[in-house]
């Protein structure tokens, strides 16, 4: 198998099967795994891989639906998953501190990260 079809030492299909088992019934965790299949707004999962995953028995129905939607450009699910790879804007962090004054005193520690 060539390097383009691998995540670490696993094929994309093996990686997502492992991810599905590890994140079963935990949507936020599943989406974090899916983000590895979108790099620089390019879907790296092939149609054959997608078909194998959708027809297999390893994913829950929720995981199958969200996988299919995440691998379809222009859907809200794709936009969300691809957005997980983008850095947070400082404006969003400032808004967080404005809405959470109890953590505002730790602001400098937060921004050093």
PEPEZI-V585822 format. One record per residue. N is the residue number from 1. RES is the residue in one letter. PHI is phi as a letter, one per 40 degrees, with the letter a starting at -180 (999 if undefined). PSI is psi in whole degrees, 0 to 359 (none if undefined). OMEGA is omega as a letter, one per 40 degrees, with the letter a starting at -180 (* if undefined). Layout:
BEGIN
N:RES:PHI:PSI:OMEGA / N:RES:PHI:PSI:OMEGA
END
This chain:
BEGIN
1:X:999:138:a / 2:X:c:166:a / 3:X:c:334:a / 4:X:c:335:a / 5:X:c:23:a / 6:X:b:148:i / 7:X:b:106:a / 8:X:g:236:i / 9:X:b:11:a / 10:X:b:150:i / 11:X:c:164:i / 12:X:d:319:a / 13:X:c:311:i / 14:X:c:318:i / 15:X:d:313:a / 16:X:c:330:i / 17:X:c:314:i / 18:X:c:316:a / 19:X:c:319:a / 20:X:c:319:i / 21:X:c:321:a / 22:X:c:330:a / 23:X:b:17:a / 24:X:d:126:i / 25:X:g:22:i / 26:X:b:89:a / 27:X:d:314:a / 28:X:d:319:i / 29:X:c:317:i / 30:X:d:317:i / 31:X:c:325:i / 32:X:c:325:i / 33:X:c:318:a / 34:X:c:329:a / 35:X:c:339:i / 36:X:c:346:a / 37:X:c:358:i / 38:X:b:113:a / 39:X:b:125:a / 40:X:f:46:i / 41:X:g:24:i / 42:X:b:129:i / 43:X:c:124:a / 44:X:b:353:i / 45:X:c:129:a / 46:X:c:164:i / 47:X:c:322:i / 48:X:c:318:i / 49:X:c:316:a / 50:X:c:315:i / 51:X:c:316:i / 52:X:c:319:a / 53:X:c:318:a / 54:X:c:330:i / 55:X:c:347:a / 56:X:c:176:a / 57:X:b:8:a / 58:X:c:339:a / 59:X:b:148:i / 60:X:c:166:i / 61:X:c:320:i / 62:X:c:315:a / 63:X:c:322:i / 64:X:c:315:a / 65:X:c:313:a / 66:X:c:326:i / 67:X:c:311:a / 68:X:c:316:a / 69:X:c:323:a / 70:X:c:334:a / 71:X:c:15:i / 72:X:b:108:a / 73:X:d:141:i / 74:X:g:350:i / 75:X:c:155:i / 76:X:d:325:i / 77:X:c:317:i / 78:X:d:313:a / 79:X:c:319:i / 80:X:c:310:a / 81:X:c:316:i / 82:X:c:326:i / 83:X:c:336:i / 84:X:c:339:i / 85:X:c:349:a / 86:X:c:145:i / 87:X:c:150:i / 88:X:c:141:i / 89:X:c:142:a / 90:X:d:327:i / 91:X:d:321:i / 92:X:c:324:i / 93:X:c:318:i / 94:X:c:319:i / 95:X:c:320:i / 96:X:d:314:a / 97:X:c:325:i / 98:X:c:321:a / 99:X:c:345:a / 100:X:b:74:a / 101:X:c:337:a / 102:X:c:339:i / 103:X:b:357:a / 104:X:c:331:i / 105:X:c:344:i / 106:X:b:13:a / 107:X:d:314:a / 108:X:c:321:i / 109:X:c:321:a / 110:X:c:317:a / 111:X:c:346:i / 112:X:c:340:a / 113:X:c:none:*
END
